[in-house]
């Protein structure tokens, strides 16, 4: 196959390579998909040399939307399974643990000391020192029940 060095081919080749290269500077996967759409346009102008500039722009925009839609629909939702799903979710890590009350639960509210941190707790009225099990967390408030 004879190499095609028409300005439009060079333009789409530079767009594709430039956008994919710029992806290294941008967080996330934003420019990669536009670079792939530019690569599709490169293939189109090579195989259809008389494609008008207007239709090139239309196909590039439509291709960009289509490629991004495919990414969002099929790949972005999958995500990576974490080996530590509760990392950075300190309250949820405490569910199931048993600790003595730091201050009595009075009118449904009290306080626990876990390590060097104090936690607000909610549960039935109980005296200081009662051992309680953490059963759930909501808005940084631990819900407890007596052991």
Steps between C-alpha positions, in 0.01 A plus 500: 500500500633841407536743793255790491649836605205728427461783756170359631663161568790665679254713700300199627820302570638790706166542680486131590859480619487840672182425695622158607836651603327778696313230692818452702465854636127490582357301791240240415432377150372814330713554191564134422148458364524813286833372368335173405224690320769697312662167409169377358481823299853438374388162370191654340693770311755242381231267363262776386733771367226732372317537834408870543629692803147553635433124511841437654406732788156339536646147502772601748246649742261206462789253537621680812157481660461134400840395636447689827151347533641150453766572763245634750254220440727198503835579658463783748230326704709186547770660707773309675411268784678614811674259732417746782148631435479670842825693462438866597163403648606490862152485649401200291821321601383516862171314445499181708763616749432506876614792719414641844304826512710808581194694608152372581237487229239744624191581295636275225839678461840424648869470419758226434876525503665284234875534488567872532169610346164572658188392314140610551271203556128441497316216667300404806580681826798327666745586781871588459724198438229280349643290218316571176517357149503739206220392266497778238626846409310803369651846456800421722271388784539142615184305581561256785329230702601346833705178484 
